[in-house]
Amino acid sequence: MELSRHWEKVELIGDIFAARTGHTMVSDNSFIWLFGGTDGVTRKNDIFRFDIVSELWQGIIPEGPPPSPRSGSQAVIIDNIIYFFGGYTKKNGDYFNDLYAFNTLNSEWSCIQFQPSDYVPSKRTDHTLCSYKSLFYLFAGYNGSTRFNDIQVYNPEEKTWKEINTNNPPETRFGHTAVTYKDKMIIFGGWNGHNTLNDMWTFSYTTKQWNKLLSTGYVYPRYRHSAVIYGSSMFIFGGVNKEQLRFDDLVEFNIHESHYTKLTAQGACPSARTFHKACMVDNCMYIVGGFDGLRKNDVYRINLQEDSPEDDLETNPLAVTKDVEEDLLCWKEIKFTGKTYSARTGHTSVQIACKIYVFGGTDETTRRNDLHCYDMMSNCWSQVETQGMVPTPRSGAKGVACGNSFYLFGGYTRKDGVYYNDLYRFDTASGVWTKLFCTGEAPSIRTDHTAVLYENAIYIFGGYDGKTRFNDLKACKLENFEWVALPEVGVQPLPRFGHTAVVYNHSMYVFGGWDGHETLEDLYQYSFTTNIWYELRRTLGIKPSPRYRHSCVVFNGSLFIFGGVDKSQKRFNDLHEFNIQHKEWSFKNTGGEIPSQRTFHTALAHENCMFILGGFDGKRQNDLYVIKLLCEDSDIFSRTSSSISSLYDLEDNYSGDAVCQELTKQNFILKQQEKELRKRLEVEKKRNFCKSCGEKPINTVLLECAHFVLCESCAKSLKNCFICKKDIVKIVVTYTSL
């Protein structure tokens, strides 16, 4: 049962601080201490305290030299001493890595001095500080050009900094939050330079190990939000996302159950805001200042004393019930509530926020055009009542999610029946279907194609119309609903259907399918920046066996492929990973409640989980499985982000300039194209140089083996071909025409 809490606005009495953002704030349970920030005119280095009992604000006139004016500094309190580290003056200004101590008993500042030979963390802002016992820990942040994911520890007694070396840290970020719970630091969200995040990690202060948390429920990605710890829960408020949408929601993360719950709160609720601060005093969470379109100096509090609802296995299907081997991925069948869709194949599934939508397909009686929704937070299925131009019943259609809508293309009624090339949009907010009439030449009628979303365009590849298999690629631009044919450049895949396609960074990856004669096991990459196809032949590890009507999701730089069927109609329930950076395949050892061997199902990735829905294992199914994914690449989170813009990095750019953003984006794409073409050119150059000396062009054919791998000088120095070891009988020098 969800409990309602009550927000209260606290009247400002006493010395009122200027409305601001980027301030820092801590509590010693008697006072709330506030330092610095920016009021939009200048940076501040003033310090105020709020008396919890009298509710009176007081401006402090301290002793000793204070830190220089700044925003984005972070603070932690240990034994009546508040430690302040870092911050900045403005986006292209000065960043700091100085450390100041403020004694709350005598209101005295002191700068902690370090020798040139002493280790000190690099300059940064929007990092986090957390205390544990008598130490405090610094994580991540930003210095105007680089985002960090390092972790440092400061010992106040020894006055020394030390960097902690860890494996598999979270990806680089700033504007996240961090709290201490027992012997762990818990971090949430932030901005990685390309996307706002909603991942949750723990760092063990004792083992110095990171662990990404498996969770249920949902919270929107965000940064520059606030978070506090109370009892066994982390409470998250506000923040802003990539599109600059600010939040006013209060979300509880139950640490024991790893479950998010959006809380209902009454009373005088704070406005949607970001770059504010929060702290806990007694049972209350205090929110101070921030930006809601204007800078604020208001104060709100909410009593969190109500007990958090306990989740059992029915409401929290991903809860861990027993220990499993660390290298064993564990499947779990979700025991949901509500009325689900009928058992079927050929349906399509999309995920929007914390909900999964399932449309159409074929059950034991007919083709369907019904729409069902699974709510991850309530673990409940329901049928969606829709209006408007509802698509006709069909199977094999493909959908993609974009914002609060999803788009549906193609499908068919039966093998010798009607095939479609229509495009529909469903608005989840209004519940209305709209048939879209687009300009340009649409893809021909088809089913079992793939549809992916990249840069506000839907890309359709491959498919089948009952007679012909396709390998064309077309895109529909959603800003004007225009179909565009993409150039056929590079090593294009064979015509096929029943394949999979996913997007990672600026490429689409296509695996497997059926070409009319054989099931396939090939893997192709299509670059959206250069519009070139590449076949990924030189891969490590063992590929999955040939298959079609399997499923594939992308997670943290890897493709995960499950199930499918081969030419002999053998069905699979194996799980394979392809690491994109290392170009390496690996078979994943799985346990738990493994799904049956199946095909014609669907799969989705949400946070660090892969969901499997329905399909055919000898009979049609409507079950739901989940597995927590792990990647073999321990350095995956330290990869460079492919950001196309830093316009949202700091508070000075809240409004942004649309023209500037578009120019930045186009500049980035051009640089990416240049980088990729240079890389391909280097590969081509190496391909044409002697495989022995690597310095001269290949210009000889060796007889009788006919290998074309050496320059004339190297060929004359050898008696045997170093490829096949056969005797060199004759050398034929070749020439190229200009």
URLIN-V191585 format. One record per residue. SS is DSSP state (2 for helix, 1 for strand, 0 for the rest). D_CENTER is the distance of its C-alpha to the mean C-alpha in whole Angstrom. Layout:
ss = {SS & SS}
d_center = {D_CENTER & D_CENTER}
//
This chain:
ss = {0 & 0 & 0 & 1 & 1 & 1 & 1 & 1 & 1 & 1 & 0 & 0 & 0 & 1 & 0 & 0 & 0 & 0 & 0 & 1 & 1 & 0 & 0 & 1 & 1 & 1 & 1 & 0 & 0 & 0 & 1 & 1 & 1 & 1 & 1 & 1 & 1 & 1 & 0 & 0 & 0 & 0 & 1 & 1 & 1 & 1 & 1 & 1 & 1 & 1 & 1 & 0 & 0 & 0 & 0 & 0 & 1 & 1 & 1 & 0 & 0 & 0 & 1 & 0 & 0 & 0 & 0 & 0 & 0 & 1 & 1 & 0 & 0 & 1 & 1 & 1 & 1 & 1 & 0 & 0 & 1 & 1 & 1 & 1 & 1 & 1 & 1 & 1 & 0 & 0 & 0 & 0 & 0 & 0 & 1 & 1 & 1 & 1 & 1 & 1 & 1 & 1 & 1 & 0 & 0 & 0 & 0 & 1 & 1 & 1 & 1 & 0 & 0 & 0 & 0 & 0 & 0 & 0 & 0 & 0 & 0 & 0 & 0 & 0 & 1 & 0 & 0 & 1 & 1 & 1 & 1 & 1 & 0 & 0 & 1 & 1 & 1 & 1 & 1 & 1 & 1 & 1 & 0 & 0 & 0 & 0 & 1 & 1 & 1 & 1 & 1 & 1 & 1 & 1 & 1 & 0 & 0 & 0 & 0 & 1 & 1 & 1 & 1 & 1 & 0 & 0 & 0 & 0 & 0 & 0 & 0 & 0 & 1 & 1 & 0 & 0 & 1 & 1 & 1 & 1 & 1 & 0 & 0 & 1 & 1 & 1 & 1 & 1 & 1 & 1 & 1 & 0 & 0 & 0 & 0 & 1 & 1 & 1 & 1 & 1 & 1 & 1 & 1 & 1 & 0 & 0 & 0 & 0 & 0 & 1 & 1 & 1 & 0 & 0 & 0 & 1 & 0 & 0 & 0 & 0 & 0 & 1 & 1 & 0 & 0 & 1 & 1 & 1 & 1 & 1 & 0 & 0 & 1 & 1 & 1 & 1 & 1 & 0 & 0 & 1 & 0 & 0 & 0 & 0 & 0 & 1 & 1 & 0 & 0 & 1 & 1 & 1 & 1 & 1 & 0 & 0 & 0 & 0 & 1 & 1 & 1 & 1 & 0 & 1 & 1 & 1 & 1 & 0 & 0 & 0 & 0 & 0 & 1 & 1 & 0 & 0 & 1 & 1 & 1 & 1 & 1 & 0 & 0 & 1 & 1 & 1 & 1 & 1 & 1 & 1 & 1 & 0 & 0 & 0 & 1 & 1 & 1 & 1 & 1 & 1 & 1 & 1 & 1 & 0 & 0 & 0 & 0 & 0 & 0 & 0 & 0 & 0 & 0 & 0 & 0 & 0 & 0 & 0 & 0 & 0 & 0 & 0 & 0 & 0 & 0 & 0 & 0 & 0 & 1 & 1 & 1 & 1 & 1 & 0 & 0 & 0 & 1 & 1 & 0 & 0 & 0 & 0 & 0 & 1 & 1 & 0 & 0 & 1 & 1 & 1 & 1 & 1 & 0 & 0 & 1 & 1 & 1 & 1 & 1 & 1 & 1 & 1 & 0 & 0 & 0 & 0 & 1 & 1 & 1 & 1 & 1 & 1 & 1 & 1 & 1 & 0 & 0 & 0 & 0 & 1 & 1 & 1 & 1 & 0 & 0 & 0 & 1 & 1 & 0 & 0 & 0 & 0 & 0 & 1 & 1 & 0 & 0 & 1 & 1 & 1 & 1 & 1 & 0 & 0 & 1 & 1 & 1 & 1 & 1 & 1 & 1 & 1 & 0 & 0 & 0 & 0 & 0 & 0 & 1 & 1 & 1 & 1 & 1 & 1 & 1 & 1 & 1 & 0 & 0 & 0 & 0 & 1 & 1 & 1 & 1 & 1 & 0 & 0 & 1 & 0 & 0 & 0 & 0 & 0 & 0 & 0 & 1 & 0 & 0 & 1 & 1 & 1 & 1 & 1 & 0 & 0 & 1 & 1 & 1 & 1 & 1 & 1 & 1 & 1 & 0 & 0 & 0 & 0 & 1 & 1 & 1 & 1 & 1 & 1 & 1 & 1 & 1 & 0 & 0 & 0 & 0 & 1 & 1 & 1 & 1 & 0 & 0 & 0 & 0 & 1 & 0 & 0 & 0 & 0 & 0 & 1 & 1 & 0 & 0 & 1 & 1 & 1 & 1 & 1 & 0 & 0 & 1 & 1 & 1 & 1 & 1 & 1 & 1 & 1 & 0 & 0 & 0 & 0 & 1 & 1 & 1 & 1 & 1 & 1 & 1 & 1 & 1 & 0 & 0 & 0 & 0 & 1 & 1 & 1 & 1 & 0 & 0 & 0 & 0 & 1 & 0 & 0 & 0 & 0 & 0 & 0 & 1 & 1 & 0 & 0 & 1 & 1 & 1 & 1 & 1 & 0 & 0 & 1 & 1 & 1 & 1 & 1 & 1 & 1 & 1 & 0 & 0 & 0 & 0 & 0 & 1 & 1 & 1 & 1 & 1 & 1 & 1 & 1 & 1 & 0 & 0 & 0 & 0 & 1 & 1 & 1 & 1 & 0 & 0 & 1 & 1 & 1 & 0 & 0 & 0 & 0 & 0 & 1 & 1 & 0 & 0 & 1 & 1 & 1 & 1 & 1 & 0 & 0 & 1 & 1 & 1 & 1 & 1 & 1 & 1 & 1 & 0 & 0 & 0 & 1 & 1 & 1 & 1 & 1 & 1 & 1 & 1 & 1 & 0 & 0 & 0 & 0 & 0 & 0 & 0 & 2 & 2 & 2 & 0 & 0 & 0 & 0 & 0 & 0 & 0 & 0 & 0 & 0 & 0 & 0 & 2 & 2 & 2 & 0 & 0 & 0 & 0 & 2 & 2 & 2 & 2 & 2 & 2 & 2 & 2 & 2 & 2 & 2 & 2 & 2 & 2 & 2 & 2 & 2 & 2 & 2 & 2 & 2 & 2 & 2 & 2 & 2 & 2 & 2 & 2 & 2 & 2 & 0 & 1 & 0 & 0 & 0 & 0 & 0 & 0 & 0 & 1 & 0 & 0 & 1 & 1 & 1 & 1 & 0 & 0 & 0 & 0 & 0 & 0 & 1 & 0 & 2 & 2 & 2 & 2 & 2 & 2 & 0 & 0 & 1 & 0 & 0 & 0 & 0 & 0 & 0 & 1 & 0 & 0 & 1 & 1 & 1 & 1 & 0 & 0 & 0 & 0 & 0}
d_center = {31 & 29 & 31 & 31 & 31 & 33 & 32 & 35 & 35 & 37 & 40 & 40 & 43 & 45 & 43 & 40 & 38 & 36 & 33 & 30 & 27 & 25 & 28 & 28 & 29 & 30 & 33 & 36 & 37 & 40 & 38 & 35 & 35 & 33 & 33 & 32 & 30 & 31 & 33 & 32 & 35 & 35 & 33 & 35 & 36 & 38 & 37 & 38 & 38 & 38 & 41 & 40 & 43 & 45 & 42 & 43 & 41 & 43 & 42 & 43 & 45 & 44 & 46 & 45 & 43 & 40 & 36 & 36 & 35 & 31 & 28 & 24 & 27 & 26 & 28 & 29 & 33 & 35 & 38 & 39 & 37 & 34 & 33 & 31 & 29 & 27 & 27 & 27 & 30 & 28 & 25 & 28 & 30 & 30 & 28 & 29 & 29 & 32 & 33 & 35 & 37 & 38 & 41 & 41 & 44 & 46 & 44 & 44 & 41 & 41 & 39 & 38 & 40 & 38 & 40 & 39 & 39 & 37 & 33 & 31 & 27 & 26 & 26 & 23 & 22 & 20 & 20 & 20 & 24 & 25 & 28 & 29 & 33 & 34 & 31 & 28 & 25 & 23 & 19 & 17 & 18 & 19 & 22 & 22 & 21 & 19 & 16 & 17 & 16 & 19 & 21 & 25 & 28 & 31 & 34 & 36 & 39 & 39 & 37 & 35 & 31 & 30 & 27 & 25 & 24 & 21 & 19 & 16 & 15 & 11 & 10 & 12 & 12 & 15 & 15 & 14 & 17 & 19 & 21 & 24 & 25 & 28 & 27 & 23 & 21 & 18 & 15 & 13 & 10 & 11 & 10 & 9 & 12 & 9 & 7 & 8 & 6 & 8 & 8 & 11 & 13 & 17 & 19 & 23 & 26 & 28 & 26 & 24 & 21 & 17 & 16 & 13 & 14 & 14 & 14 & 16 & 16 & 14 & 13 & 11 & 9 & 11 & 13 & 17 & 17 & 20 & 20 & 23 & 24 & 27 & 29 & 26 & 23 & 21 & 21 & 19 & 20 & 19 & 17 & 16 & 13 & 12 & 15 & 17 & 18 & 19 & 19 & 22 & 21 & 22 & 19 & 21 & 19 & 21 & 21 & 24 & 22 & 18 & 18 & 17 & 20 & 21 & 24 & 27 & 29 & 32 & 34 & 34 & 30 & 28 & 27 & 23 & 23 & 21 & 22 & 24 & 25 & 26 & 28 & 30 & 33 & 35 & 33 & 32 & 29 & 30 & 28 & 29 & 29 & 26 & 25 & 26 & 27 & 30 & 30 & 31 & 33 & 33 & 33 & 32 & 32 & 31 & 32 & 30 & 33 & 33 & 32 & 28 & 28 & 28 & 26 & 28 & 27 & 27 & 25 & 22 & 22 & 20 & 22 & 23 & 27 & 28 & 27 & 26 & 26 & 23 & 22 & 23 & 20 & 22 & 22 & 23 & 24 & 23 & 27 & 26 & 28 & 29 & 31 & 28 & 29 & 32 & 31 & 30 & 29 & 28 & 25 & 22 & 19 & 16 & 14 & 14 & 13 & 14 & 17 & 17 & 20 & 22 & 25 & 28 & 29 & 32 & 34 & 37 & 39 & 38 & 35 & 33 & 31 & 30 & 27 & 25 & 23 & 21 & 20 & 18 & 19 & 23 & 22 & 25 & 25 & 27 & 29 & 28 & 31 & 30 & 33 & 33 & 33 & 32 & 31 & 34 & 34 & 32 & 30 & 28 & 26 & 22 & 20 & 17 & 15 & 15 & 15 & 18 & 19 & 19 & 21 & 24 & 26 & 29 & 30 & 33 & 36 & 37 & 38 & 41 & 40 & 38 & 35 & 33 & 31 & 31 & 28 & 27 & 25 & 24 & 23 & 22 & 24 & 27 & 27 & 29 & 29 & 30 & 31 & 30 & 33 & 31 & 33 & 33 & 34 & 31 & 30 & 33 & 34 & 31 & 30 & 27 & 25 & 22 & 20 & 16 & 15 & 15 & 16 & 17 & 19 & 20 & 21 & 23 & 24 & 27 & 29 & 32 & 35 & 38 & 39 & 37 & 34 & 32 & 30 & 29 & 26 & 26 & 24 & 24 & 23 & 23 & 24 & 27 & 27 & 29 & 28 & 28 & 29 & 27 & 30 & 30 & 30 & 30 & 30 & 29 & 28 & 31 & 32 & 30 & 29 & 27 & 24 & 20 & 18 & 14 & 12 & 11 & 11 & 14 & 16 & 16 & 17 & 20 & 22 & 25 & 27 & 31 & 33 & 36 & 38 & 35 & 32 & 30 & 27 & 26 & 23 & 23 & 20 & 21 & 20 & 19 & 21 & 24 & 24 & 25 & 25 & 25 & 26 & 24 & 28 & 28 & 25 & 26 & 26 & 27 & 26 & 26 & 29 & 29 & 28 & 27 & 26 & 23 & 20 & 16 & 13 & 10 & 8 & 7 & 10 & 12 & 14 & 15 & 19 & 21 & 24 & 26 & 30 & 32 & 35 & 38 & 36 & 34 & 31 & 28 & 26 & 25 & 21 & 20 & 18 & 18 & 16 & 16 & 17 & 20 & 20 & 21 & 22 & 22 & 23 & 22 & 24 & 24 & 26 & 26 & 27 & 26 & 26 & 29 & 29 & 28 & 27 & 27 & 24 & 20 & 17 & 14 & 10 & 9 & 7 & 9 & 12 & 14 & 16 & 19 & 22 & 25 & 27 & 30 & 32 & 35 & 35 & 32 & 30 & 28 & 26 & 23 & 21 & 18 & 17 & 15 & 13 & 14 & 14 & 17 & 16 & 17 & 16 & 12 & 11 & 14 & 13 & 14 & 11 & 12 & 13 & 15 & 16 & 17 & 19 & 17 & 17 & 20 & 23 & 25 & 23 & 22 & 24 & 23 & 25 & 24 & 26 & 25 & 22 & 23 & 25 & 22 & 20 & 23 & 24 & 20 & 20 & 24 & 23 & 21 & 23 & 26 & 24 & 23 & 27 & 28 & 27 & 28 & 31 & 31 & 31 & 34 & 36 & 36 & 36 & 40 & 41 & 43 & 41 & 44 & 44 & 41 & 43 & 45 & 44 & 45 & 48 & 50 & 50 & 52 & 54 & 55 & 51 & 50 & 47 & 46 & 44 & 46 & 48 & 52 & 53 & 50 & 52 & 55 & 55 & 54 & 56 & 53 & 50 & 47 & 45 & 47 & 50 & 53 & 56 & 55 & 58 & 58 & 56 & 55 & 54 & 52 & 52 & 49 & 51 & 49}
//
